[in-house]
Amino acid sequence: MRKIKQEFVCLQCQHVQAQWSGQCPSCNSWGQIEARDRDTHKKSTLLMQTDELLPLQPLASGIDRQPTYISEFDRCLGGGLVQGSVVLISGPPGIGKSTLLTQLAGHLAANEQVIAYVCGEESAEQVAGRVHRLQLPPTDHIRATTCTDVDKLVSIMKAAQPKPQFMIVDSMQTLFSTELSGPPGSINQVRGCVHELVQWTKKHNVTLILVGHVTKDNQLAGPRVVEHLVDVVLQFEGDGSHQFRILRATKNRFGNTAEIGVFDMTIHGLKSVENPSAHLLSGRSNHIAGSVVFSSLEGTRPLLGEIQALTTPTGYATPKRSAVGFDSHRLGMLLAVIEARAGIDVSRHDVFVTVMGGLKVSDTSLDLAIVVAILSALHDIALPSDYMAIGELGLTGEVRAVRQLSERLEEARRLGYQRGIIPHSGLEFPSKEGYKQIAHVNAIYHLIEQLMNAEGV
């Protein structure tokens, strides 16, 4: 009898190797390598294959988008749901994933679209109760099922009349197949079930929307290969202590990556915030030391927010450092630059810095605002209420230019922020018309002088 050869595959990233090992050399995960027979492994494809070369120009006009009638959701998607695409929405429990998808189903149904809603974590009656609570119009176009067996789901979709154009699965961790090993939610089940659903929906041009759980560090639970199977990955950010919810696109094959949508959680569901900068700055106090306005670029939209810093004499051998809303390692780097390049000792102070409103900002243009807020708190300098700071800080202490500076300044001017500090290099706006006092700095040691000379101090 011919011996069947084996290979070893990582359940997390699908890396294949000839020998077993405890740790995957590709994704560094432990205990995820399992054996499979080479002869029985069949490769599959999610897309229809062609046996000829096709011109791209006629194909580009064939993308059909369905507006969701939720403006901030459409912004994240790039203009609406592409027919036949697969969207994955993740976020912590209670953030509003099910609420958003129920609203989405209601809006689509109101426009004569048929939606199949797979209730994996609650009963159909609970979903109906949420529809009533959100005051969505009654409709027969939303069809719910509590079946989570993938094979039966496919049969239900085939037999459904009229044919659903959209399929919502809440959540993918509840799916299972009797042909796969492991309990529902296991890596093997999630990977196999999602793969089968994606294959079927793409073949039949049905838009699939999946809900995914996250781990305690806000990473998508389950195999990483799921993110490669889908077309769009959206991540909910925020917590129960803030009214705003941020929906961030981390992957989008049909639009801009890193685009965000801002929502306000109300008793009637999630409402799109058309002017998020104004809402984030609405409760800001005036003339308080340690407070400054920043402008980050989230996707294609400049977003203004407030950053606050507090410094107090430390009572510990090692001073405390706390960063909320941005990378804590970046705070440590900026404090080191303040000491080394500006000659200001912060080693005897605890430093706390927070991005207000529950935002999470990764834009490096936040650097200058962080440093200005820390120096303002350290020297008790109360800046004017219309003061802003935009710029990236290098390790040598230089203030570097940021992209789309003119758009950031225009958004700030529109909201009444007419004073501040920006990089000296890379100026993109033609004049200072409409601004009271815009200072240009090229190094960190110029900051204290500029802060002391700020009008209104």
MOQUICOR-V343099 format. One record per residue. N is the residue number from 1. RES is the residue in one letter. PSI is psi in degrees with one decimal (none if undefined). OMEGA is omega in degrees with one decimal (999 if undefined). Layout:
# MOQUICOR-V343099
N,RES,PSI,OMEGA + N,RES,PSI,OMEGA
This chain:
# MOQUICOR-V343099
1,M,134.5,179.6 + 2,R,133.2,-179.5 + 3,K,128.3,179.3 + 4,I,123.5,-179.3 + 5,K,148.5,179.1 + 6,Q,154.5,170.8 + 7,E,164.3,-175.6 + 8,F,129.5,-174.2 + 9,V,142.6,176.8 + 10,C,127.9,-179.5 + 11,L,-20.8,-178.6 + 12,Q,-51.7,-171.7 + 13,C,-1.1,178.9 + 14,Q,18.3,175.2 + 15,H,133.7,-177.4 + 16,V,135.4,178.1 + 17,Q,166.9,-173.9 + 18,A,-25.8,-177.1 + 19,Q,157.3,177.6 + 20,W,147.1,173.1 + 21,S,155.7,-179.0 + 22,G,-33.6,-178.4 + 23,Q,136.8,178.0 + 24,C,126.9,179.6 + 25,P,-12.8,-178.0 + 26,S,-51.0,-176.8 + 27,C,-1.6,176.2 + 28,N,14.3,177.3 + 29,S,150.2,-177.4 + 30,W,144.1,173.0 + 31,G,23.7,-177.6 + 32,Q,5.6,-179.0 + 33,I,127.5,176.3 + 34,E,155.8,-177.6 + 35,A,150.1,171.9 + 36,R,155.5,-179.4 + 37,D,132.0,179.1 + 38,R,-38.3,-175.5 + 39,D,-31.3,-176.5 + 40,T,-6.4,-179.3 + 41,H,117.9,-179.6 + 42,K,128.7,178.1 + 43,K,144.8,179.0 + 44,S,165.4,179.0 + 45,T,148.3,179.7 + 46,L,-14.9,-174.3 + 47,L,155.8,175.7 + 48,M,127.6,-178.5 + 49,Q,148.2,176.3 + 50,T,154.2,179.8 + 51,D,26.0,178.2 + 52,E,161.8,177.0 + 53,L,130.9,-177.0 + 54,L,142.4,174.8 + 55,P,140.4,-175.2 + 56,L,-31.1,-172.0 + 57,Q,-48.1,178.2 + 58,P,-28.8,-178.0 + 59,L,-30.1,-175.9 + 60,A,-31.5,-178.4 + 61,S,-0.8,-177.0 + 62,G,1.8,180.0 + 63,I,118.6,-177.0 + 64,D,117.7,-179.6 + 65,R,138.1,175.8 + 66,Q,112.1,177.0 + 67,P,142.1,179.2 + 68,T,-10.2,-178.6 + 69,Y,20.5,169.7 + 70,I,103.0,-165.5 + 71,S,-43.8,-178.2 + 72,E,-29.9,175.3 + 73,F,-42.7,176.8 + 74,D,-36.0,178.1 + 75,R,-45.0,179.8 + 76,C,-35.8,-177.4 + 77,L,-17.1,-177.3 + 78,G,18.2,177.2 + 79,G,-1.4,179.5 + 80,G,176.5,179.8 + 81,L,125.7,175.3 + 82,V,128.4,-177.4 + 83,Q,128.6,-179.4 + 84,G,4.2,-179.7 + 85,S,169.2,178.4 + 86,V,123.3,-177.0 + 87,V,132.3,177.4 + 88,L,124.5,178.3 + 89,I,124.0,-179.9 + 90,S,163.6,179.6 + 91,G,163.3,-179.1 + 92,P,162.5,179.3 + 93,P,139.4,176.5 + 94,G,6.2,-177.3 + 95,I,-24.1,178.8 + 96,G,18.0,-179.0 + 97,K,-51.7,-178.8 + 98,S,-36.3,177.8 + 99,T,-46.9,-179.7 + 100,L,-42.9,-177.5 + 101,L,-31.3,174.5 + 102,T,-42.6,176.0 + 103,Q,-41.3,178.2 + 104,L,-46.1,179.1 + 105,A,-40.5,179.7 + 106,G,-43.1,180.0 + 107,H,-40.8,178.8 + 108,L,-40.7,179.5 + 109,A,-35.2,178.5 + 110,A,-17.7,178.0 + 111,N,31.9,171.5 + 112,E,25.4,173.8 + 113,Q,144.0,-179.6 + 114,V,129.8,-175.1 + 115,I,131.1,171.0 + 116,A,119.6,-176.1 + 117,Y,112.5,-179.7 + 118,V,111.9,-177.3 + 119,C,95.1,-178.4 + 120,G,-20.7,-174.6 + 121,E,-2.5,179.7 + 122,E,169.3,-179.0 + 123,S,164.1,176.9 + 124,A,-31.7,177.9 + 125,E,-36.8,178.2 + 126,Q,-39.4,176.9 + 127,V,-41.4,177.5 + 128,A,-38.3,176.8 + 129,G,-36.6,178.4 + 130,R,-37.4,175.9 + 131,V,-42.6,178.9 + 132,H,-41.7,-179.3 + 133,R,-35.3,179.9 + 134,L,1.0,177.2 + 135,Q,40.4,175.4 + 136,L,145.5,-177.9 + 137,P,142.0,179.0 + 138,P,142.1,-177.1 + 139,T,154.6,174.6 + 140,D,5.1,-176.1 + 141,H,-7.2,174.7 + 142,I,114.2,-178.5 + 143,R,119.6,-175.3 + 144,A,148.8,173.8 + 145,T,146.7,176.8 + 146,T,6.6,179.2 + 147,C,128.3,178.6 + 148,T,5.7,173.3 + 149,D,116.7,-172.7 + 150,V,-42.0,-179.2 + 151,D,-41.8,177.5 + 152,K,-34.9,178.1 + 153,L,-43.9,178.7 + 154,V,-41.2,178.3 + 155,S,-40.5,178.2 + 156,I,-43.0,-180.0 + 157,M,-38.4,179.5 + 158,K,-37.3,-175.5 + 159,A,-11.6,-174.5 + 160,A,135.8,174.9 + 161,Q,123.5,-2.6 + 162,P,163.3,-176.4 + 163,K,127.5,177.1 + 164,P,138.0,174.0 + 165,Q,-17.0,-177.7 + 166,F,146.3,178.2 + 167,M,121.3,179.2 + 168,I,126.2,-179.6 + 169,V,115.1,-178.2 + 170,D,92.8,8.4 + 171,S,172.3,-177.3 + 172,M,-20.8,178.3 + 173,Q,-12.8,179.1 + 174,T,-8.0,-179.2 + 175,L,149.2,175.8 + 176,F,162.5,175.2 + 177,S,135.8,-179.9 + 178,T,-14.5,179.9 + 179,E,-6.5,-178.6 + 180,L,148.9,178.9 + 181,S,157.6,177.2 + 182,G,158.4,178.9 + 183,P,164.4,175.0 + 184,P,136.1,-178.1 + 185,G,-13.6,177.7 + 186,S,161.0,-176.6 + 187,I,-43.6,-178.4 + 188,N,-43.0,-179.5 + 189,Q,-46.5,-177.7 + 190,V,-47.2,-178.5 + 191,R,-48.1,-177.1 + 192,G,-42.2,-178.2 + 193,C,-43.7,178.9 + 194,V,-41.4,179.2 + 195,H,-43.7,-179.2 + 196,E,-42.2,178.9 + 197,L,-42.0,179.8 + 198,V,-42.9,177.7 + 199,Q,-47.2,-176.2 + 200,W,-45.3,-176.9 + 201,T,-37.4,178.4 + 202,K,-37.1,179.1 + 203,K,-34.9,-176.8 + 204,H,11.4,174.9 + 205,N,40.5,176.5 + 206,V,131.4,178.3 + 207,T,124.5,-176.5 + 208,L,128.5,177.8 + 209,I,119.2,-177.2 + 210,L,143.3,171.8 + 211,V,133.1,-179.9 + 212,G,143.0,175.0 + 213,H,163.1,175.7 + 214,V,159.1,177.2 + 215,T,-179.9,-177.7 + 216,K,-22.5,176.4 + 217,D,21.7,172.9 + 218,N,27.0,174.1 + 219,Q,149.9,-178.8 + 220,L,126.7,178.8 + 221,A,142.7,179.7 + 222,G,-173.8,-176.5 + 223,P,140.0,-180.0 + 224,R,-20.4,-178.4 + 225,V,-23.1,178.8 + 226,V,-38.1,179.9 + 227,E,-26.1,177.9 + 228,H,-23.5,-179.1 + 229,L,-29.2,-173.3 + 230,V,165.1,-179.9 + 231,D,-33.5,-176.3 + 232,V,134.1,174.3 + 233,V,119.2,178.7 + 234,L,136.1,-177.7 + 235,Q,126.8,176.6 + 236,F,136.2,175.7 + 237,E,153.5,-179.8 + 238,G,177.5,176.8 + 239,D,174.3,-175.2 + 240,G,-16.7,-178.3 + 241,S,-8.5,179.2 + 242,H,146.6,-178.4 + 243,Q,-19.9,-175.9 + 244,F,144.7,173.4 + 245,R,134.0,-179.4 + 246,I,125.7,174.9 + 247,L,114.7,-173.2 + 248,R,131.5,176.0 + 249,A,113.5,178.0 + 250,T,-13.5,174.2 + 251,K,135.6,179.6 + 252,N,109.5,179.2 + 253,R,-8.9,-176.3 + 254,F,12.2,-178.6 + 255,G,-167.8,-177.3 + 256,N,133.6,172.1 + 257,T,148.3,-179.3 + 258,A,7.3,172.7 + 259,E,145.7,179.6 + 260,I,153.0,170.4 + 261,G,139.6,-177.1 + 262,V,129.2,-178.1 + 263,F,151.4,175.3 + 264,D,123.0,-180.0 + 265,M,117.5,-179.7 + 266,T,177.1,179.6 + 267,I,-17.3,178.8 + 268,H,21.5,176.1 + 269,G,-165.4,-178.1 + 270,L,129.0,178.5 + 271,K,134.4,177.7 + 272,S,135.0,176.5 + 273,V,106.9,-174.7 + 274,E,-29.8,-179.9 + 275,N,75.4,-173.2 + 276,P,-32.6,-179.1 + 277,S,-44.9,-179.9 + 278,A,-38.4,179.6 + 279,H,-39.8,-178.0 + 280,L,-26.6,-177.0 + 281,L,4.8,-172.3 + 282,S,-33.0,-176.8 + 283,G,21.9,-174.1 + 284,R,137.2,177.5 + 285,S,154.7,-178.5 + 286,N,145.7,173.5 + 287,H,54.2,175.8 + 288,I,127.5,178.6 + 289,A,138.4,178.4 + 290,G,5.6,-178.6 + 291,S,133.2,178.4 + 292,V,155.5,-179.5 + 293,V,138.5,176.3 + 294,F,165.8,175.8 + 295,S,112.8,177.4 + 296,S,157.3,179.0 + 297,L,108.5,-179.0 + 298,E,100.4,-174.5 + 299,G,-115.3,178.6 + 300,T,4.1,-172.9 + 301,R,124.3,171.8 + 302,P,136.4,-178.2 + 303,L,121.0,178.5 + 304,L,142.5,177.6 + 305,G,177.1,-178.8 + 306,E,138.5,173.7 + 307,I,135.3,-178.3 + 308,Q,142.4,178.4 + 309,A,146.6,176.6 + 310,L,129.4,176.5 + 311,T,133.2,178.2 + 312,T,148.4,176.0 + 313,P,131.5,-175.6 + 314,T,148.3,175.1 + 315,G,15.2,-176.6 + 316,Y,159.5,177.3 + 317,A,-36.7,175.9 + 318,T,115.8,-177.2 + 319,P,150.3,-179.8 + 320,K,145.0,175.7 + 321,R,125.3,-178.4 + 322,S,129.0,177.9 + 323,A,125.1,179.0 + 324,V,122.5,177.9 + 325,G,-3.5,176.1 + 326,F,175.2,-174.0 + 327,D,123.1,-179.4 + 328,S,-28.9,177.4 + 329,H,-31.4,178.6 + 330,R,-33.8,175.5 + 331,L,-44.4,177.7 + 332,G,-40.2,178.4 + 333,M,-43.9,-178.7 + 334,L,-37.6,176.6 + 335,L,-36.8,176.7 + 336,A,-39.0,177.8 + 337,V,-39.6,178.0 + 338,I,-43.6,-179.3 + 339,E,-46.1,-172.7 + 340,A,-37.3,-172.6 + 341,R,-24.5,178.5 + 342,A,-9.2,178.5 + 343,G,26.0,-178.9 + 344,I,123.1,-176.7 + 345,D,117.0,176.4 + 346,V,8.7,-176.5 + 347,S,-15.2,179.6 + 348,R,13.3,-177.4 + 349,H,140.8,165.7 + 350,D,138.7,-176.8 + 351,V,124.8,178.3 + 352,F,125.8,-178.9 + 353,V,132.6,-176.4 + 354,T,134.7,168.0 + 355,V,117.4,-173.3 + 356,M,155.3,175.7 + 357,G,4.7,179.0 + 358,G,12.0,179.2 + 359,L,151.7,170.1 + 360,K,116.8,-172.5 + 361,V,128.9,176.0 + 362,S,-5.4,179.8 + 363,D,127.0,-178.5 + 364,T,-9.7,175.6 + 365,S,-7.8,176.2 + 366,L,-16.7,-174.1 + 367,D,-51.2,-174.7 + 368,L,-37.9,178.4 + 369,A,-38.1,177.6 + 370,I,-47.5,-178.8 + 371,V,-42.7,178.7 + 372,V,-42.7,179.4 + 373,A,-41.1,179.4 + 374,I,-46.0,-179.9 + 375,L,-36.2,177.1 + 376,S,-42.0,178.5 + 377,A,-39.3,-176.8 + 378,L,-39.1,-177.8 + 379,H,7.9,178.6 + 380,D,49.1,177.8 + 381,I,112.3,178.0 + 382,A,111.8,-177.2 + 383,L,156.8,176.7 + 384,P,154.3,-176.1 + 385,S,-20.7,-179.4 + 386,D,31.1,-176.1 + 387,Y,138.3,-179.4 + 388,M,164.0,177.8 + 389,A,128.3,-178.1 + 390,I,125.1,176.4 + 391,G,153.1,175.5 + 392,E,143.4,-177.5 + 393,L,130.3,177.5 + 394,G,168.9,-178.7 + 395,L,-22.3,177.8 + 396,T,-0.2,178.4 + 397,G,-0.6,-179.4 + 398,E,148.5,176.2 + 399,V,115.6,-172.5 + 400,R,155.0,-179.2 + 401,A,156.2,177.3 + 402,V,156.7,-178.1 + 403,R,149.9,177.5 + 404,Q,48.1,179.8 + 405,L,-38.3,-177.6 + 406,S,-39.0,178.6 + 407,E,-38.0,178.2 + 408,R,-44.7,-179.1 + 409,L,-36.8,179.6 + 410,E,-40.5,176.8 + 411,E,-39.8,178.2 + 412,A,-44.0,179.9 + 413,R,-38.9,179.9 + 414,R,-31.3,-179.6 + 415,L,4.4,174.8 + 416,G,13.5,178.6 + 417,Y,102.3,-168.6 + 418,Q,2.8,179.1 + 419,R,154.5,177.6 + 420,G,-168.1,-177.9 + 421,I,132.5,177.6 + 422,I,166.0,178.7 + 423,P,148.8,178.8 + 424,H,-32.8,-178.0 + 425,S,158.4,174.9 + 426,G,32.5,178.9 + 427,L,129.5,-174.7 + 428,E,-9.3,-177.8 + 429,F,142.2,-169.9 + 430,P,-28.0,-176.2 + 431,S,172.7,178.5 + 432,K,14.0,-178.5 + 433,E,130.6,-178.5 + 434,G,-2.0,179.5 + 435,Y,140.7,179.7 + 436,K,-49.2,-174.7 + 437,Q,105.4,176.6 + 438,I,114.4,-179.3 + 439,A,140.5,178.2 + 440,H,127.4,178.5 + 441,V,146.9,177.1 + 442,N,-2.3,178.9 + 443,A,156.2,-174.3 + 444,I,-29.6,-176.3 + 445,Y,-6.6,174.9 + 446,H,-9.4,-171.3 + 447,L,-47.0,-176.9 + 448,I,-44.5,179.2 + 449,E,-43.2,180.0 + 450,Q,-37.6,179.3 + 451,L,-39.5,179.2 + 452,M,-31.0,-178.6 + 453,N,-1.0,-178.5 + 454,A,131.9,-177.6 + 455,E,134.4,178.4 + 456,G,-7.6,179.6 + 457,V,none,999
